[in-house]
Amino acid sequence: MSKQYVRVGGWRIDLDQVPAAIKIFNDALANVEKAAAKTHDHVEALPMGQDHVSVALAAEVNKRHATNPGSTRNAVKSLRDALSAVVAQLEAAKRHYRRVEDAAGQGFRRG
């Protein structure tokens, strides 16, 4: 276990575990993408009848599902954005620490 860590998305991840964490978050992101693709265009409540109440109820359910700030669609988008941000931060941390280690290694070779 490394004594160095990176904080990303509320998690504290040991530097030697960053590659595994990247894979875990990428896998989670892929699963969210698959689920979102299946439901994005296919989920719509249809009115049970043509009366005013049925039509209005279906419209309200669809509005809450698709367009409200707290809608299912927006929640999935937020989750995708959060997972993507974590992966990007982990990738950046991995690149940074690799550069630091490479620079430190070169310093030792010169002496």
C-alpha positions, 0 to 999 in steps of 0.5 A: 500500500502506498503512503501517497494518495490522491483525493478524487470525487470524495474518495481517497485513493492510494497512488498504486491503486489509481490504475485499478480505480480508473478501470472500476470507474470506466466500467461503471461509466460504461454500465451507466452509458448502456442503461442510459442508451436503453432508456433515453428514447424508449421511456414515455408514459402514454395516457391510459385513455383520452380523457383530460385526467389521463392525458394530463397525468401522462404529460406530467409523468413524462415532464418529471422523467425527462425535463425537470432538474430532478428528472431521471434523465438529468440524474443519469446525466449527472452520474455520467458527468461525475464518473467522467470527471473522476476518471479524468482526474485519476488519469491526470493524477496518474500522468502527474505522478508518472512525470514526477517519478520520471524526473526524480529518477533522472535526477538520481542517474545524473549524480 
